[in-house]
Amino acid sequence: MRKSEDTKNRIIQSAIKLISQNGYAATTTAQIAKDAGISEATLFKYFKDKENLLHKVVSVALTQILGSVVLSPLKENIEKNKDLKVSEFLRSIINERLEMLDKNIDLFKIVLIEIQYNDSLKNEVIKNMVPKTCEAKGLIERILIRKGNISKEMAKGISRMMIGTLLTFLFQKYILGIETTSDEIKEEIENVLNVIKKSIGEE
């Protein structure tokens, strides 16, 4: 990697870390430059202003989240576990998604927080992420329907319940800062799966 590319990448990684910790408004270019081990003047050689840097950070976040993070691992997990009974299949998906959130939380926090205040970023996220999310949701629903005894509407309800569970964990732990132990998370997952098992008559 050329020195200029390495410097630019360090700036972006520092921005991701600091913005995810402190928020965009509370993070200065001076802080980002210091964390990256460069001068603020050097930072402005690569990014004309803070807004330009934020857009690049979100672009990196979307590329990573959509590319190697969101859909590919989920598809692999679905293919690997599609023949399991419904509750085991859903448990594997929820656990894989939680692990994915843990590994990429800095990127998710920036996207989730900043789109509330920046309409252009919000539109970019909607354009790039919503179709991919719907694609993954549809894939899960089709597998549930093929397993039998699950209608199209029930499959949609189950997928919405899964998404709601994941979003609840995401906001509680990473946005609101509510500490949740692994045992508590497992218990919540089992509670959700028990509701689904009863609704489809799974033993």
N, C-alpha and C positions, 0 to 999 in steps of 0.2 A: 504494500500500500504506500503510495506517495505521501510525503510529509504533509502536503496540503490536505489530502483526503483524511489522513490520520487526525490532523488538527480539527477539521470540520466535524469528524465523527465524535471526537472528545467533547466538543462544544455541545453537540446534540445530546450525547449521553448525560452530560452534566445538567443540561436543561431539563431532560426527562426526570432526573433524580430530584432536582430542586423544585420544579413546578409541581411534581406529584406530592412532595412533602409540604410545600408552603402555599401552593396555588399560584396562578399566573400573576395576579396583581401584586402579590407580596414578594415575588422573585425579581431581582434586578439583573441587568446585564453584567454589572460589576461582580455580583455574586457568582453568576454562571462562569464568567471569565476566570475568576479566582479558583473555582472548583476545577476548571479544566486546565489550570496551570499556565494560563496565557494572560496577556494584557487585554483590557477592554477594547483598545484600538485594533488589536488583532481580531477580536470577535467581529468587529464591524467590517473587517475586510471580507468576511464570509457571509455575513447577514446584515442587511442595511439597517434593520431596526429590530426591536423586540418582537413586534407583530410578525415580521418575516420569519424570525426564528421559531415562533410558536407554530406557524403554518408548516414549517419543515418538520418540527417535532410531531405534529399530528399526522403529517403525511407518512413519516416513518412508522408511527404507531399503527396507522391503518394498514400499511403494507405488511407489517409483521403480523398484526392480528388477523388480517384476512388471508394472508398467504400461508405461513407455516403454523399459525397458532389456532385459528378458529375452525376452518373447514376440513383441512387434510387430516389432522389427528382424529377429529370426530368421525369422519368417514371410515378411517381405518378401524377405529374402535367399534363402530356399528357393524362393519363387515365381519370383524372377528367374533362378535358376540350376538349376532342376529338370530342364531338358532337357540339361544337360551330362553327359558320361560320369561314371561313379560317382566316380572319383578326383578329378576336377575339382570335382564337386558337393560332396564331403566337404571338400576343401581350402578351398572358399569358406566353408563353415560354420565350420570350425575357425578360420580367420583372422578372421572376423567376431566369433566368440565371444571370441577373445583380445583383440581391439580393445575389445570391450565391457567385459571385465574390467579392462583398463588404465584406461579412462575412469571406472570406478565402483568402484575397488578399496577406497577408504575405507569405503564402505557394506558391501561384501562382507566385509572384514576384521572389522568389528564383529559382523556376523551370525555369521560362522564361529567367531569366538573366544568370544563371549558365550553362545551357545547351549550350550556345553560346561558352563557353570556355573549356568545359570538354566533350570530346567525349564519355567516358564511361557512364557519366550521361545522355548524349543525347541519346545513344543507349538504356539505361534503360527506359527512358521516352517514346521513340518510341515504344518499345516492350510492355509497359504496358498501355500507354494512347491511342495510335492510334486506336487499335481494339475497345476500349470502345467508343471512339468518333464516329467511323464509325457505331457502333451498334446504338447509339443514333440518329445519322443522318439518318440512314436507317429507323428507327422506325417512325420518323417524316415524311419522304418522303412517306412511305406506307400509313399513315393516310391521307396525302394530296391527294394522288392518289384515295383513296377510296371515297373521298368527291365529286368526279366527276369533269369533265371539266378541269382536271389537268393531263397532260401527265407525264410520267416518267421523261422525260428530263426537263420539267417545274418544277416538284417537286424538282429535283436536283438543279436547278438554284435558287429556292426559299430558299432551305436549305443553299446553299452557301452564298446567300445574308444575311441571318440571322447570320451565323457564322462571315461573314465579318463585319457586324454591331457591334457585340459583341466584336470582336477583336479590332476594331477601338476605342470603348469606353475604353477598357482595356489599350491599349497603350497610348492613350491621357491622361487619368486621372492618371494611376498608374505608368506608365513607364516614360512618358515625363513630367508628373506633370502639365498638362494643366487643370486648373480648369473648370469644366463643371457643371452648375446648373441643378437641377432636371427638371426645365422647359425646358432647352435646350435639355436635354436627351429625354424628352417626345416628343418634337417637331421633333427631329431626327427620333425617332421611328415611329411617325406618317407619316413622309415623306417616309420612307422605306415601311411602310404598304400601303400607297396610291399608290406607284408604283406597288406593288404586286396586290392590288385590281384592278387596271386598266388592268394589264396583264391577269388576269383571269376573268374579267368582273363582279366582285362582286359589288353590289350596296352599 
